[in-house]
Amino acid sequence: MVRRVAVIGAGVGGLASIKCCLDEGLEPTCFERSEDIGGVWHYMDSMDSRRVSVYRSVITNTSKEMSCFSDFPFPEDFPNYLHHSLVLEYFGMYARHFDLLRHIRFETTALSVRKRPDFAASGQWEVVTETHGVQELHIFDAVMVCTGHYQEPYLPLASFPGISSRFKGQYLHSQQYRDAEAFRGKRVLVVGIGNTGSDLAVELSRVAAKVYLSARSSTWVFSRVSDHGFPFDMVHTTRFKHLLDWLLPSALTKRLRFWKCNAWFNHANYGLASTKSSNFRIIVNEELPFCLLSGTVVLKPSVKEFTESSAAFEDGTAEDNIDVVLFATGYIFTFPFLEESVRSLFNDSRSLYKCVFPPQLEQPTLAIIGLVQLTGSVMVGSEMQARWVAGTFAGWNKLPPTSTMMADVLKKKPPVKRHPSERENLKISFLSYMDEIASCAGIKPSVPWLLLTDPRLALAIFFGPCTPYQYRLVGRGKWSGARVAILTQWQRTLKPLKTRVVDDSSNSS
């Protein structure tokens, strides 16, 4: 019987896990090695090699309505895309509203998480923590690991001949980036065209003498601003469009997606992507096309090698007098506190049952929260995982036999191990994953049933954005405010834009 639960990390996954455990009558204790909540969203000016945090100018790629906790909407006056300081402020509101802070032990590091000798029968864990140099041993019935996938910078220097032996300039990982001021007047090469790499290239272009952006795969660029000026994810993440994607041939949906992208600007003309490419990624950056158009950012292919002051590229070209190389090459996760016998059971989230449970464990009392890569908000996905896990620990949800879980893992696991910087290509459909976990937890809404009982709500759910409130309509954790939250979500979207109201009546010129 699970009672006491260790929660490691007080970022978004940790906060959601504490709250979900409390909802199920469990006793969570959260260990957070820093002095505050927020995880990567807790910005720090100082460099701490043990912590990964956002840089000074970060704005979310997913909108507030699509990124909130399912029973706690963002304040209506918050902008739709949020500066990291507002995200952290929201986490504080959430933690205080649900009285979560008293369950967190700050400045406490989890040193080791090991099975107890009788684990096969009890499922219990020995957790050793350290607070201000003092170590302590705890016994827990279950563990929720909420450290996410931004754990250790991935810096593949061996793939770039000459960078460490010949190059005389500076090189660093994007984890060390805080703001653009340190790069003023310099010639900078950014390696990696994911969301981070493209964001940094755009920001650096305002102060650097020249910015080069090296990409090795085709990249399709989306804007946060979609049709009629609404947030992109609210327009495109709907059950109706998801159904169309499922019904139409994949080749047709891909062509339609490419056509939509190229309607904004021709990606081939910009050297970003070709419709014939099979290997491509999607990034969100409405400023990058203008930077390429104005020449403040120059797109380059993969780097072949470095000399003392230049970079040679695979197309035979070279750029001289490079002062700084900034690697936006992603992160790897290590979970150093987990004992080796457990850590060896998975090498990425696809090795886990539903990206959460290691299927080979004798007892299902360890869950990995927030490691999943989604096409939508990982914050929302983490909360959904936490709800399912807490319900499982409390005995309401049952996992299938190990053989069934292993078969499910093998069916979904990619055939080739990918480069960490290419994990964008392995992202799972947000709506598919949310519905899958919601079904496991018994909280997935039924649109046909709602069509009979509440047609207005059913239409809003089917044709409108798949906001997290949909998963608070039925089952355990049902929230009485979910229906109103869904029917008023567009009002909250428009509210922060109404700072100046114009006359848009029909008789106006």
Sequence and secondary structure as in RCSB ss.txt:
>XXXX:A:sequence
MVRRVAVIGAGVGGLASIKCCLDEGLEPTCFERSEDIGGVWHYMDSMDSRRVSVYRSVITNTSKEMSCFSDFPFP
EDFPNYLHHSLVLEYFGMYARHFDLLRHIRFETTALSVRKRPDFAASGQWEVVTETHGVQELHIFDAVMVCTGHY
QEPYLPLASFPGISSRFKGQYLHSQQYRDAEAFRGKRVLVVGIGNTGSDLAVELSRVAAKVYLSARSSTWVFSRV
SDHGFPFDMVHTTRFKHLLDWLLPSALTKRLRFWKCNAWFNHANYGLASTKSSNFRIIVNEELPFCLLSGTVVLK
PSVKEFTESSAAFEDGTAEDNIDVVLFATGYIFTFPFLEESVRSLFNDSRSLYKCVFPPQLEQPTLAIIGLVQLT
GSVMVGSEMQARWVAGTFAGWNKLPPTSTMMADVLKKKPPVKRHPSERENLKISFLSYMDEIASCAGIKPSVPWL
LLTDPRLALAIFFGPCTPYQYRLVGRGKWSGARVAILTQWQRTLKPLKTRVVDDSSNSS
>XXXX:A:secstr
   EEEEE  SHHHHHHHHHHHHTT EEEEEESSSSS GGGS  SS  TT     TT B SS GGGTSBTTB   
TTS SS BHHHHHHHHHHHHHHTT GGGEEETEEEEEEEE TTHHHH  EEEEEEETTEEEEEEESEEEE   S 
SEE   GGGSTTTTTT  SEEEEGGG   GGGGTT EEEEE  SHHHHHHHHHHTTTSSEEEEE SSEEEEE SB
 GGG BHHHHH BHHHHHHHHHS HHHHHHHHHHHHHHHS TTTTTS  TT SSEEEEE SSHHHHHHHTSEEEE
  EEEE SS EEETTS EE    EEEE   EE   TTB HHHHTT SSGGGSBTTTB TT SS  EEE S   BS
S HHHHHHHHHHHHHHHHTTSS    HHHHHHHHHHHS SS   GGGGGGG B HHHHHHHHHHHHT    HHHH
HHH HHHHHHHHHSB  GGGGGSSSTT  TTHHHHHHTHHHHHHGGGTTS     TT  
